[in-house]
Amino acid sequence: MPRSKVPKKRMFRDFSLQDKKYIKRNNLKRLKQIRHKVQKEWEVSFADLEFLLWGYDLQFFTIDYASKDLDYNKTNLSNRIIYPLQAKGLLYKHFDKLTPSQTMEDHLFRDETKYNYRVRYALTQKARLLVQAFYRELEA
């Protein structure tokens, strides 16, 4: 068994900090406390916060893409996360069903038409500020 290089006078302490030269980044140490603080301040659930963190770097997304990428059931994702976030003003419809054009070329060459178009959702500015506040708290 290797000998410890910790001085004997620290033997009865509850903790001893590691030397900073061995620790590069430790931002996630307070993840749980920061998560609870942000959840209470912004009144979002843990699942909502996780989803907003996931969608932060996307301009927009469909429910199909989100469900495949996050490995969620499409119906559960939409009913439990996306629609409630939309009602709270944290998501909005970036491109709605009526957005696709009516040109003949679009109907011939696109898989999605006016009748089967999948709505594209995006994070609102309020949601982006929430995620930025979360990251700022972690880095503080």
Stockholm file with secondary structure:
# STOCKHOLM 1.0

chainA/1-140         MPRSKVPKKRMFRDFSLQDKKYIKRNNLKRLKQIRHKVQKEWEVSFADLEFLLWGYDLQFFTIDYASKDLDYNKTNLSNRIIYPLQAKGLLYKHFDKLTPSQTMEDHLFRDETKYNYRVRYALTQKARLLVQAFYRELEA
#=GR chainA/1-140 SS CCCCCSCGGGTTCSCCCCCGGGCSCCGGGGHHHHHHHHHHHHTCCHHHHHHHHHHTTCSCBCHHHHHHHHTCCHHHHIIIIIHHHHHTTSEEEEECTTCSCCCHHHHHHCSCCTTTCCCEEEECHHHHHHHHHHHHHHHC
#=GC SS_cons         CCCCCSCGGGTTCSCCCCCGGGCSCCGGGGHHHHHHHHHHHHTCCHHHHHHHHHHTTCSCBCHHHHHHHHTCCHHHHIIIIIHHHHHTTSEEEEECTTCSCCCHHHHHHCSCCTTTCCCEEEECHHHHHHHHHHHHHHHC
//
